[in-house]
């Protein structure tokens, strides 16, 4: 028999402090939201796992990349850890749960978010964010426009992957999962934000009409909180995080509680949920304005990895 709700997140061992801080925050505001909290990880220490489990019960799953993605293009591999693809596994979890909430952990809850699990009607298959960019913007390399296999409207909007709610009204689960793997391989040499790009194509190809998550409540950047007083989630998307350049007393309080429990300490570094650095994104944006492909490629090779 299926359980009702799972909250799922994924993170590497060096970000245990942020995951643990999130769990403390979740327990304060929405302790009864989920039947299970699932964390996909790569080598979170047994010590940190025990502390997290003492905060709130957690199911840990050591992430293993699906073998279909083993030969993914280096364009993705050099920028992202394999863990980025844990979100595909969340589709398969619909065999065990009626609702699967996928969230990033660079967030701060300000209130109970239990209503995020509830769809407006019984026909809703998922809730997603409408992202800021167009599909050929920050999600794909611009060179995709020269690929004849790319059939999608360049002005089609993309769905943000920072907060997703899947429902088991998506009844073709295996087909959707395989689709994500196959499309990832097909376009891997163009993927700047892999899982977000592929989920956007999935929504289009399967004619899924997602319920749009309200950004003014659930995805407010900390720098914009003064504009959105009803915010329930502050999401430090981008380079600045609560543990480096963003100072937030509530997050710091949760983090200090994590440390008092014996959890691993924060690492003061830029983190954008991948190996992709801001300079590389900037180089890709600038290169698109170079009219000749050979020149564009030379420009990218010269400046990617530089300190600019």
PEBELLIN-V970679 format. One record per helix or strand of 2 or more residues. SS is the DSSP state (H for helix, E for strand). FROM is the first residue (numbers start at 0). LEN is the number of residues. If there is no record, write none. Layout:
BEGIN
<<SS & FROM & LEN> <SS & FROM & LEN>>
END
This chain:
BEGIN
<<E & 2 & 10> <H & 12 & 17> <E & 35 & 7> <H & 45 & 10> <E & 58 & 4> <H & 66 & 3> <H & 73 & 4> <H & 81 & 14> <E & 96 & 7> <E & 106 & 3> <H & 113 & 4> <E & 125 & 9> <H & 141 & 5> <E & 156 & 11> <H & 172 & 18> <H & 193 & 12> <E & 210 & 2> <H & 214 & 4> <H & 221 & 6> <E & 232 & 3> <H & 248 & 12> <H & 277 & 10> <H & 292 & 11>>
END
